[in-house]
Amino acid sequence: MELVWNGKPTAEVLPTSPLAKVEQIGGGDRNWLIWGDNQLVLPALLEQFQGQIDLIYIDPPFAVGNNFTMPLQIGCTPETAPKVLAYQDIWDRDAYLSMLFERLTLMRRLLSNQGSIYVHLDSRMSHYAKVILDEIFGVDNFRAEIIWKRTTAHSDAHGYGQIHDNILFYTKSSQFTWNRLHCAYDSNYVMKNYRYHDRNGRRFMADNLSASGLKGGGYHYSWKGKFGFWRCPETTMNHLDQQGKIYYTTSGLPRLKRYLDEMPGKPLQSIWDDISVISSRSQERLGYPTQKPEALLERIIQASSNPQDLVADFFCGSGTTGIVAERLGRRWIMVDSSQMAIHTCRKRVIELYRRLQKQTKPDHGFALYRTGNSPAPAGMPLFKAQPIYQDRTVDIQIIEFLPPLSQDLEKLREQPIANGLDFIDFWAIDFHWQPGQPFQHHWQTYRTRKNRTLKTISDRGHSYTTPGPHTIAIKVIDAFGGDWNFVIAITQGC
């Protein structure tokens, strides 16, 4: 079966753009964050990663016909501030299907033979996507449609409440990575089956030890006056009894105690109703629209990949896929065309690395790449910085900053802005900058949702081992997502 629509691509078109490595963050570059249109990025990845990606999760636009925004927070302004565009989701149906078809075709080429892909949609487009995926991956490689019940109730005046998303699970071949997962038993099952408690309050079920009626019989002996066929030899029965693992009925019949806290849970099914969306008070919440909970990605990554495997998300949004992959010891690639998404991901991964360092765990670092057609910010900001020397070290102080504001003045009329430094959301320093080389993050500071303060003087205390002059690069990212680089020369050396 084939789905046909106006403008459906008839051949694989591979427009591409070279990827330029522009930043290096953390202890290595085994992970990639890419800013650019995935239509251009996917072909560019084929040379190095064809057949190398073990798991792909994508949460593409749902074709809802809306634009999605996030709070425009400047300085210490609250989240009730005006909104800034995060990404657009307005599509003609035929254009949407062509977009999906082209990208899924390329993703299949990137998958390893044991690889899997999860496509996260809702009822608007999931039925079309299912037929497209059948065509690209093959009907036999369809594994499941997962129903994620993301909320308990939703009031729709003219129909049933829409409370779930659809996640389509396909594999590259019949030989795919699969780790069986379990989830907690529901309360009714526990009350019905684990209705006994031992003297310590532990719940258990009393399982049958009799082999009567079983094909092949059992072990024939007398146990405490009860003669019959048992499922285990007498030596095992003695061992279980000594461990307190046998429960005796009122008639003296032995039964095996199976403790609830020793059971793995029920095998995971295709309806997931135990993971909620991110609430307004959640510790995970970043303010990025349609952010997915880490628990959802953790389940997918654990089920369909192993440590050191390569996981990719080509519509990465707030970066949940990469964050969870990093925590679980996987390598990752994340791609998005939204500058706000890339900036959100950058800060989020850096924050994770800082937590790992506090736990004396290694961070594997990541490189930021961009395509040749990534848009440059319009205009030039006002910027002034100076070096601060102390003993034989140097730090940087930002004295003045003001981004171009012509198109954003209306949003700022009622904002309590103290000075231009309030517009800075993130800044970093490369103390050994060289022309044509990626920006090395030797130090950085940034605002978070909870902590809106920002250092204006670095505290690295950097020292040089060779005499000056030296060139220092300063990266500033403003509240609108504008990404600016400035260079200053210093004379102090070792």
C-alpha positions in Angstrom: 0.0 0.0 0.0 1.2 3.5 -0.8 0.0 6.9 0.3 -0.2 9.4 -2.6 -0.5 13.1 -2.3 0.1 16.2 -4.5 3.8 16.9 -4.7 4.9 13.6 -3.2 8.7 13.3 -3.9 9.3 10.7 -6.6 13.1 10.5 -6.0 15.4 11.0 -3.2 16.5 14.6 -3.3 19.6 15.4 -1.3 20.0 19.2 -0.8 22.8 19.6 1.6 25.0 22.1 3.4 28.4 21.6 5.0 28.4 21.4 8.8 30.8 23.8 10.5 32.0 23.1 14.0 31.7 26.4 15.8 31.8 25.6 19.5 33.4 23.0 21.8 31.9 22.4 25.3 32.9 20.0 28.0 35.4 17.2 28.1 35.1 15.9 24.6 33.2 16.1 21.3 31.6 12.6 21.0 28.1 14.3 21.0 26.8 16.7 18.4 24.3 19.6 18.7 23.5 20.9 15.3 21.8 24.2 14.4 20.2 24.0 11.0 17.3 22.7 8.9 17.2 18.9 9.2 16.5 18.7 5.5 20.1 19.9 5.0 21.6 18.3 8.0 20.4 14.7 7.4 22.2 14.4 4.0 25.3 16.0 5.5 25.4 13.3 8.2 25.3 10.4 5.7 29.0 10.4 5.0 30.0 9.8 8.6 26.9 8.3 10.2 25.2 6.1 7.5 24.2 2.9 9.2 25.6 4.1 12.5 22.7 5.4 14.5 21.1 2.9 16.9 18.0 4.8 17.9 16.1 7.7 16.5 13.3 9.5 18.4 11.6 12.4 16.7 8.8 14.7 18.0 8.1 16.6 14.7 5.5 19.3 14.3 2.0 18.0 14.7 0.5 20.3 12.0 -1.7 22.0 14.6 -1.8 25.3 12.7 -0.3 27.5 15.4 2.9 29.2 16.3 4.5 28.2 19.7 6.1 30.7 21.9 8.1 30.8 25.2 8.5 33.5 27.8 10.8 36.4 26.9 12.6 36.8 30.2 14.9 39.8 30.5 17.1 40.2 33.5 15.0 39.3 36.6 11.6 39.6 34.9 9.1 36.8 35.8 7.7 34.2 33.4 4.6 36.4 32.9 6.7 38.5 30.5 5.8 38.7 26.8 6.4 35.8 24.5 9.0 35.1 21.9 8.6 32.7 19.0 10.1 29.2 19.6 8.9 27.5 16.5 6.2 27.5 13.8 3.7 24.7 13.2 1.6 25.9 10.3 1.5 23.5 7.4 -0.4 22.6 4.3 -1.2 18.9 4.5 0.6 17.9 1.3 3.7 20.0 2.2 3.7 18.4 5.7 3.6 14.8 4.2 6.4 15.6 1.8 8.5 17.0 4.6 7.9 13.9 6.7 8.5 11.5 3.8 11.8 13.0 2.8 13.2 13.1 6.3 12.1 9.6 7.2 13.7 8.2 4.1 17.0 9.7 5.1 16.6 8.6 8.7 16.3 5.0 7.6 19.7 5.3 5.8 21.2 6.6 9.0 19.9 3.8 11.2 22.1 0.7 12.0 20.7 -2.7 11.1 19.7 -3.2 14.7 18.3 0.3 14.9 14.8 1.5 15.9 12.8 4.7 15.3 10.1 6.2 17.4 7.9 8.9 15.7 5.9 10.9 18.2 2.6 12.5 16.8 -1.0 12.9 17.7 -4.3 12.0 16.0 -4.0 14.7 13.4 -1.2 13.1 11.4 -0.4 9.7 12.9 -2.6 7.7 10.5 -0.9 9.3 7.5 2.6 8.8 9.1 1.8 5.1 9.7 1.3 4.5 6.0 4.4 6.5 5.1 6.5 4.5 7.6 5.1 1.2 6.3 6.3 2.2 2.8 9.8 3.3 4.0 10.5 0.7 6.7 8.3 -2.1 5.6 5.0 -3.4 7.1 6.9 -6.3 8.8 9.1 -3.8 10.7 6.2 -2.1 12.4 6.5 -3.1 16.1 3.9 -1.1 18.0 1.8 2.0 18.3 2.3 3.3 21.8 -0.5 5.3 23.3 0.8 7.9 25.7 -1.9 9.1 28.0 -0.5 12.5 28.8 -3.2 13.9 31.0 -6.2 12.7 33.0 -9.0 14.7 31.5 -9.6 17.4 28.8 -12.8 19.3 28.2 -13.6 19.4 24.5 -17.0 21.0 23.9 -17.7 19.3 20.6 -16.1 15.9 21.0 -14.3 13.4 23.1 -11.5 14.8 25.3 -8.1 14.4 23.5 -5.8 13.1 26.2 -3.2 11.0 24.4 -0.4 11.1 21.8 0.6 8.4 19.4 4.2 7.1 19.2 4.9 4.8 16.2 7.7 2.3 16.7 9.5 0.8 13.7 12.8 -1.0 13.3 15.3 -1.2 10.4 15.2 -5.0 10.4 14.0 -8.1 12.3 17.2 -8.1 14.3 16.8 -5.1 16.6 17.9 -4.0 20.0 15.3 -4.8 22.6 15.5 -4.6 26.4 12.3 -5.8 28.1 11.1 -3.2 30.6 8.6 -3.5 33.4 6.4 -1.0 35.2 4.6 -1.0 38.6 1.5 -3.1 39.1 -1.7 -1.2 39.4 -3.2 -0.9 42.9 -6.2 -3.2 42.1 -3.8 -6.0 41.0 -1.7 -5.6 44.1 -4.7 -5.6 46.5 -6.1 -8.7 44.8 -2.9 -10.8 44.4 -0.5 -9.6 47.0 -3.0 -9.6 49.9 -0.8 -11.1 52.6 1.8 -9.4 54.9 4.6 -10.9 56.8 5.6 -9.8 60.3 7.7 -6.9 58.8 4.8 -5.6 56.8 6.1 -6.9 53.4 3.4 -7.8 50.9 3.5 -11.2 49.3 1.3 -13.6 47.3 1.0 -17.2 48.3 2.0 -19.2 45.2 1.2 -22.9 44.6 3.9 -25.4 45.5 1.8 -28.4 44.5 2.7 -30.2 41.2 -0.5 -32.1 41.1 -2.0 -32.1 37.6 1.2 -30.6 36.0 2.4 -32.3 32.9 5.6 -34.3 33.8 4.6 -34.6 37.4 6.8 -33.4 40.3 8.7 -34.6 43.3 6.9 -37.2 45.4 7.5 -37.0 49.2 5.8 -36.1 52.5 6.2 -32.6 53.8 5.2 -32.0 57.4 2.4 -34.6 57.2 1.2 -33.6 53.7 2.0 -36.3 51.2 1.9 -35.4 47.5 3.7 -34.2 44.4 5.7 -31.0 44.9 7.2 -28.5 42.4 10.7 -28.6 44.0 12.8 -31.3 45.6 12.7 -31.8 49.4 16.2 -30.1 49.9 14.9 -27.0 48.2 11.7 -27.1 50.3 13.9 -27.3 53.4 15.9 -24.3 52.2 12.8 -22.2 51.5 11.4 -23.1 54.9 14.6 -22.0 56.7 14.5 -18.7 54.9 10.9 -18.1 55.9 9.7 -18.2 52.3 6.9 -20.7 52.9 3.4 -19.7 54.0 1.2 -22.3 55.5 -2.6 -22.2 55.0 -5.0 -22.9 57.9 -5.0 -26.6 56.7 -1.2 -26.7 56.8 -0.7 -26.7 53.0 2.7 -25.0 52.1 2.7 -22.2 49.6 5.6 -20.1 48.3 5.9 -16.5 49.4 6.5 -14.2 46.4 7.3 -10.8 47.8 6.0 -7.8 45.9 9.2 -5.8 46.4 11.2 -8.6 44.7 9.1 -8.7 41.6 10.1 -6.7 38.5 6.6 -5.5 37.9 4.4 -6.1 34.9 5.9 -6.2 31.4 5.5 -2.8 29.7 2.5 -2.7 27.5 1.6 -0.4 24.6 -0.6 2.0 26.6 1.5 4.3 28.8 -0.6 5.9 31.5 2.0 6.3 34.2 4.0 9.3 32.8 2.5 12.8 33.1 3.2 15.9 31.1 5.5 18.5 32.7 3.5 20.6 35.1 4.0 24.3 35.8 5.7 23.4 39.1 7.9 20.6 37.8 11.7 20.8 38.4 12.1 19.8 34.7 10.1 22.7 33.4 12.1 25.1 31.1 9.3 27.1 29.6 9.9 25.6 26.2 6.6 24.7 24.5 5.8 21.0 24.0 8.7 20.0 26.2 8.5 16.2 26.8 9.2 14.6 30.2 12.5 12.9 30.8 10.7 9.8 32.0 9.2 9.3 28.6 12.5 9.4 26.8 14.2 7.3 29.5 11.8 4.5 28.8 12.3 4.6 25.1 16.1 4.8 25.3 16.4 2.0 27.8 14.1 -0.3 25.8 15.7 0.3 22.4 19.4 1.0 23.0 22.4 0.0 25.1 25.2 2.0 26.8 27.6 3.6 24.2 24.9 3.3 21.5 24.3 6.4 19.3 20.9 8.1 19.8 19.6 10.9 17.6 16.7 13.4 17.6 16.3 15.6 14.5 13.5 17.8 16.0 15.2 18.1 19.4 13.3 21.2 20.8 14.3 21.5 24.4 16.9 18.7 24.3 15.2 16.1 26.4 16.5 13.2 24.2 20.2 14.3 24.6 19.9 14.9 28.3 18.5 11.5 29.0 20.9 9.8 26.6 23.8 11.5 28.3 22.6 10.3 31.7 22.2 6.8 30.5 25.7 6.6 29.0 24.6 6.8 25.3 26.2 9.1 22.7 23.8 11.6 21.0 23.1 13.8 18.1 20.5 16.6 18.3 19.3 18.9 15.5 16.9 21.8 15.4 16.4 24.8 13.2 15.2 27.1 16.0 17.8 29.3 17.5 15.8 29.3 20.8 15.8 25.5 20.8 19.6 25.3 20.3 20.2 27.9 23.1 17.9 26.0 25.4 19.7 22.7 24.7 23.1 24.3 25.1 22.3 25.6 28.6 20.5 22.4 29.6 23.4 20.1 28.7 25.9 22.5 30.4 23.8 22.4 33.5 23.8 18.6 33.4 27.6 18.6 33.1 27.9 20.8 36.1 25.8 18.3 38.1 27.9 15.4 36.9 31.1 17.2 37.9 29.8 17.7 41.4 29.2 14.0 41.6 32.8 13.4 40.3 31.3 11.8 37.2 32.8 12.5 33.8 31.1 14.6 31.1 31.7 13.5 27.6 31.3 17.0 26.1 29.7 18.1 22.9 30.4 20.1 19.8 28.0 22.6 18.3 27.7 22.6 14.6 25.8 24.8 12.2 24.8 24.7 8.6 26.1 27.2 6.1 22.6 28.8 5.8 22.0 29.3 9.5 20.7 32.9 9.8 23.0 35.6 11.2 21.5 38.1 13.7 20.5 41.5 12.2 22.4 44.6 13.2 25.2 44.9 15.7 24.9 45.3 19.4 26.6 47.8 21.6 29.3 46.0 23.6 32.2 46.9 25.9 34.4 44.6 28.0 37.7 44.8 29.7 40.3 42.5 31.2 40.9 42.4 34.9 44.4 41.4 36.0 45.1 40.0 39.5 48.6 38.6 40.3 49.4 36.5 37.2 45.8 35.7 36.2 43.2 37.4 34.0 39.4 37.6 34.1 36.9 39.5 31.9 34.3 42.1 33.0 31.4 43.0 30.7 30.7 46.7 31.1 28.1 47.4 28.5 25.8 45.5 26.2 22.7 46.5 24.2 21.3 44.3 21.4 19.6 45.7 18.3 16.0 46.3 19.5 14.1 47.8 16.6 11.8 44.8 15.9 11.3 44.0 19.6 10.6 47.4 21.2 6.8 46.8 21.5 7.5 43.7 23.7 9.6 45.7 26.0 7.5 48.7 26.8 6.4 47.5 30.2 9.6 45.5 31.2 11.5 46.7 34.3 14.9 46.8 32.6 17.7 48.3 34.7 20.3 48.5 32.0 21.5 46.8 28.9 23.2 44.0 30.8 19.7 42.6 31.6 19.5 41.6 28.0 22.3 39.1 28.4 21.0 35.5 29.0 24.4 33.7 28.6 28.0 34.6 28.1 31.2 32.5 27.8 34.9 33.0 27.3 37.5 31.4 25.1 40.9 32.4 26.6 42.8 30.9 23.7 40.8 31.9 20.7 42.2 31.4 17.2 40.7 32.6 14.0 38.9 29.9 12.1 38.8 27.5 15.1 35.8 26.5 17.2 35.0 28.6 20.2 36.3 26.7 23.3 34.1 27.2 26.4 36.7 27.7 29.1 34.2 29.5 31.3 30.5 30.4 31.1 27.6 31.8 33.1 23.9 32.0 32.4 20.5 32.7 33.8 18.1 29.8 34.6 14.4 29.7 35.2 15.0 29.7 38.9 18.0 31.9 39.2 17.8 35.0 37.1 21.0 36.6 38.4 24.1 36.7 36.1 27.7 37.3 36.8 29.2 40.2 34.8 32.8 39.4 35.9 34.3 36.0 35.2 35.8 34.1 38.1 38.1 31.6 36.4 41.4 33.4 37.2 43.0 32.2 34.0 46.7 32.1 33.7 48.9 31.8 30.5 52.0 29.7 30.2 53.5 31.8 27.4 54.1 35.5 27.1 51.4 37.7 25.5 49.8 39.0 23.5 46.8 36.7 23.6 43.4 36.9 22.0 40.3 36.3 24.0 36.9 35.7 22.5 33.6 36.4 24.3 30.3 34.9 23.3 27.1 36.6 24.3 23.6 35.3 23.8 20.8 37.7 24.4 17.3 37.1 25.6 16.0 37.0 22.0 18.4 34.2 21.1 20.9 36.5 19.3 24.3 34.9 19.3 27.2 37.4 19.3 31.0 36.9 19.3 33.5 39.6 20.3 37.3 39.6 20.4 39.7 41.5 22.7 43.5 41.4 22.8 45.4 41.3 26.0 49.2 41.8 26.6 49.7 39.9 29.8 51.3 36.4 29.6 53.0 34.1 32.0 
